[in-house]
Amino acid sequence: MFHAFLVKYGEIGVKGKNRYVFEDALIARIKHVLYPVEGTFQVTKDQGRVYVEAVGVFDYEETVAALQRVFGVVGICPVVKIPNQDIEGLQKEVLSYMHQMYENATKSFKVHTRRVNKRYALNSMEVSAAIGEKILQEFPGLRVDVHEPELILHIELRNYICIYSEILPGPGGMPLGTNGRSMLLLSGGIDSPVAGYMVAKRGVCIDAVYFHAPPYTSERAKQKVVDLAKKVARYTGAIRLHVINFAEIQMYIYDTCPHDELTILMRRYMMRIAEKIAMDTGCLALITGESIGQVASQTVQSIAATNDVCTLPVFRPLIAFDKEDIVTIAKKIDTYETSILPYEDCCTTFVAKHPVTKPRVDVIRRSEEALMGQIEEMVERALAEDEVIEIR
């Protein structure tokens, strides 16, 4: 029945003279996600509307699923798109649509007409009344409710006519690529994939860095992170995943510094390395999955101590989220089951029994002085051995 979709966007509509830039980015992303879908598609824009039209046979369910992964889309409307015609012809088309969609329905309804084509013989109120009258005559189970209808039949009168009544939800946000690129610190946990998704939803392309610590962390732990990156990339587009061997640095900190400061000191060096990679690859910010108070390294004092080494902005989209909120999104984007697989990353391998929860930046800096000399060489080696995995 349906061979076309009206794609609705949200915030793009208030972008003024720059709106076309965001519309073009949205269309480019739609074309990209539809490329592997069965079928041939034409994606066009017309007077504040974006349309996806299938040419010939296509997979309806797969097409909708792909569109629901496009940031910037707030609604996907399967439409019947027909040539412009008089009210009698339109009434026949609407009744045909209603018979296929709501043959035995018992619902309240209203007709909402948008008359962009001002040359159409009737105005929008007259069209709605004429269509509504025919529907009431044809479908005894339906009744009119203009205030809180269960069903809204939309009719758009342009140089063509669109008829639709379903609006399938999209992810919202801004089109990917309209807000630069940032570097995600990706672990094997629940939080960081969600953080990457949340920032990408605001139009930011992402790359990622994972800190591997063989032999203390296994290849299965590394593969888990690759699998998470693949799931996130379904929404964010291609990700360059940088795998850094952190074992030498981690053991040197473990052997040299107070154990209650291990987590903070390791996090500081992770941030330094991630920032260096970010700067070298054109990323404008770092992204972490931190949430205030969730663990010892995420108290306000600990976050301040970690931030002390950064010059780039650090985005923390989950900072005020409860764990249940994060888990809900992880399940929605299909990363949760992978995140809870029992393969530990380097953040959980060397955890002190009693980690400091209110570290002082000056004390942490003094502890780092004991590392100076050798650790810079270790960082350079880790960066030189950076393994880059292209996730598509």
N, C-alpha and C positions, 0 to 999 in steps of 0.2 A: 504493500500500500504506500509506504513512505519511500521516497527517493531523494528527499531533501531535508536539511536541518537548518533552522534559524539558530545561530549561535549568539547568545546574549552576553554582553560584557557589562561590567559595573563601573569601577573607578575611571576607566578609560574615557567614559562619557563626559567627565568634567575637566579634561585636560586642555580645553580651549584650542588655540591654534596649533598646539603640538599633538593633537589627538591622532593625526594621521600616522605619526611615528609609532605610536603604541598599537594602532590598528594593524599596521604593516608587520610589526613584530609578532602580533597575535596570529595573523594569517600565515606567516612563515612557520611558526611553531605548529599550527594545525596541519599544514602540509607535511611537516616532518613526521608527526606522530601517525598520520594516515598512510605514509609511504608503505609500511609493511602490511597494511590491512588489505584483505582481499577486496578487489574492486578498483575502479578508476574514479577519481573525484576532482571536481572543480570547486575551488574556494574563491569566493568573490565578496566584495563589499559594495554596499549601495545605500547611501543616505543613512548612515548610522547603523546599518545592519550588516552582519557577516553571514553568508550562506555557504553551506557545504552541500553540493549536489552530486549524487552518484550517477555515473554513466553506465548503464547496464546492470549486471548482476553484482551484488556486493553483500558483505556480511554485516547485517544490521547491528547485532549485539556487539561485535568486535569494534565497529565504528563508534558506537556510543561509548564503550569502555575507553577507547583511545581519546575521544574528546573530553571525557571526564578527568583526564590526566593533564589537561592543558591549563596552566595558570593564566588567569585573566578571564576565563569563561565562568559566568555565574549561572547560566541556564542553557540547556540544549533542548530545542523544540522540534520534534518531528513534524514537518509541515507538508500539506498538500499545496503545491505551487501550480497555479493555473493561469492561462491568459486572461486578460481583462475582459469582462463581459457584463451584460445588463443584469438587473436585479433578478429576473426570472431564471436566467442561466445560473447565477450565483446560488439562488435558493436550491436548485437541483443538485449542484455540487455539494452544498452543505448537508442536504438530506442524505446523500450518498455517503458522505463522511460519517455522519451520525449513525447510520445503520451499521457501518462496519465497526465503529468504536463503542456505541452505547445502545445496541439493539433492544435489550431488555432492562435497561437501567432505570432505577427509581431514584432520581437525584433532583436537587434544586439546581438551577442553572441561570446564567445570564449570558448575553451576547455583548462582547466588547469590540467595537469597530474603530479602527484607526484609519482615517481617510487622508492619506498623504497626497493622493491624486485628486486635486481640487476640481478637476473637470468631470469627476464622476457625477452622474445625474442626481443622486440623493446624497444628503449629508450623513454623517456617521450615526446620528440618532435615528434617522429614518431607515437606514440600512439595518441597524440592530433591531428595530421594531418589526420590520418586514421579515427578517430571518427568524426572530423569536416567535412570531405568529405561526410560521410554517412548522417550526419544530414542535410547538404545542399541539398543532393539529395532527402531526405524524406520530408523536411519541406520548401516549397518555400517561406513562409513568413519570414523566418529567414535569417539574413545576418551576415557575419563575421566582427567583429571590435575588434582587439586585444588590442587597446589602451583604449577605454572607452566603454566597452560593457554593455548593460543593463542586460545581463544574463551571468553568468559564470558557466559552467558545470565543477564540480570538479570530478576528478577520482584519487583515491589513490590505487596504486598497492602494496600490502603487501603479506602476506601469504594468503590473501583473497583480495577482491576488494570492495571498497566503492564508490558509486556514489551519489552525492548530488549537489544541486544548491541553496538551501535556507540556510541562516544563520539567525536564530532568535536571537535577542539581549538578553544577560544576564545582570545581575547587575554589573559585574566586581568586583574589590576589591580582598580581600584575604580570604582563607577558614576560616570559623568560628572556633575559638578555637586555632588559631596559635599565638595569641598575648595576652594571659592572659585574665583577667576578670576585669571589672571596674564597678563603681556604678553610675548610672544615677539618677540625681535629676529630677523626673518626675512630672510635673504639669499637669493640664488639658488644657494647651494652645497648640498652634500650634508648637512652637519651640522645646520643649524638646523631643517629640517623634522622630522628624527628627534628632536631635542631636544623640540620641541613635542609630538610623538606620545608620547614617554616620560613627560613630565610630565602630559599629559592622561590617560594610563593610570592615574595615581594619583588620578583623580577631579577634576582641575583643569580648568575651562573656560579656553579661551585666546582672546585677541585677539592681533594681531600688528602690528608696525611695520616698514616697509621704507623704507630711505633711498635715494632716487632722485637722480641727479645729471645731469640733462640740461644740455647736449648730450653730456656725456662718457659717459653711459650711455644706451642706446637704449630706445625704447618696447618693443622685443622683450624687453629685459632685465626691464622692468616686467611685461610679460605673462607671462614665465616665472615670476615670483614669484606672480602671481595664480593661475597654473595649479598651482603647488606648494601654495598655500593651499587650493585646491579639493580636491586629493588628501588633504591632511591633514584637512580638514573632514569627509571621509567617516567618520573615526573620532572627531573631536573635537566634531562639531556645528558650528553657525554660528560664523564668525570675522569680527570687524570688523577689516579690514586698513587700517591708517593708512599712507598714502604721504606721506613727508616729502621735500620738495625740499631736498637737502643741498648742492647745488652751490656756492652762495654761501659757506657756512660752510667747506666743504672748500677752496675756492680761497683764502680769506682765511688759513686755517691754513697752506696751502702757501706762500703769499707771505710770511708773517710769521715762521714758526718754523723751527728746525733740521729739516732733512729726515730725519735719522735718527729723529726723534721723531714724525713725521707720523702713523704708524699709531696710536700710543698716544693722541695728542691728539685725533685724529678719533674714536677709540673712546670717549674720555671724554665728548665732546659728544654722541655718539649715545646713550650711557647716560643722560646728563642729560635729553635730549629724550624718550627712551622712558619714563623715570621720571615726567616731568611728565604725559605722556599717560596713563600707568598710574594715577597718583593722581587725575587728573581723571575717569577712567572706572571707578573702583572696583576696579582690579586691586590685588592684595596683594603681588605679587612680579614680578620680571623673569625671563626665561628666555633663555639663550644656548646656542649649540652648541659652546662652547669645550671643548677637550681638551688636557691639559697637554702642552706641548712640540710640538704639531702644527705651529705656525707661530710666527714671532717675537713676535706679539702675544699668544701663549698660553703663554708661559713663566710660571712662578710669579710672578716679579717683575712681568711685564707685567700679569697678571691682578690682582695687588695694586694696581698703579697705576690700572688701570681701575676697580676696585671702590672706590677712594678717593672717588669722586664720588657714590656711591649711598647712599641711606638705606633703601630697600626691600631685602628679601632678594633675592639673585640665585641662581636655580636653574641649575646646570650639570650636567644628568643624564649628559652624555657625558664628564665630566672625566677618567675613568680608562680610557676605551675606546680600543682600537687602531682605526686607520682601517678595517681589515677588518671589525671588529665593527659599525661604523657603517654601512658599505656593505651588510652583510648585512641590517640592519633597513631601510635605505632601499629595497632591492630588495623586501623583504617587503611594505612599505606602498606600493609602486609610485611612489616619488618619485625614484628613482635616475636613470632615463633622462631625466627632465625636468631634474634638477639638473646633469647633465653637458652640457647644451646650451651652445654656446659664446657666450653673451651675458653679458658681464662686468658686475658690479655695482660700486658706488662704493668698496667695500672693496679691490678689486683694480686700480682705475684709477690711483690715486696711491700706488703702493708705492715706498718708497725702495729704492735699490740695496743699502744696508747698514743696515737698521733696527736700532735698539738692542734688544737682547734681555734686558738686565738694567737696566731703567730705575729710577732712584731717584725716589720720589714727590716729594721736596723739589725736585729739579731740574725735574721736569715741571710742578710748580706755578709755579715761577719763569718757565718758558717761557710759561705761560698768561697771566702778567701782561701780556705784550706784546699780548695779544688784547683785554684788557678795554676796555670802552667800546662799540666797534662790534659785537663779536660777540654781546653780549646782545640788541641790536636785531635782528641776523640770526636769532638763535634765535626771537625773538618773531614775526618775519615767517614763518619756516618753520612754526611752530605754527599761526599764523593761517591759513595756506594748506593746512593738513592736508586731504588728500583721503581720504575714508573710503569703502572699497569693502566692501559686505556680501557675504560669501562664504557660500553655503549649500550 
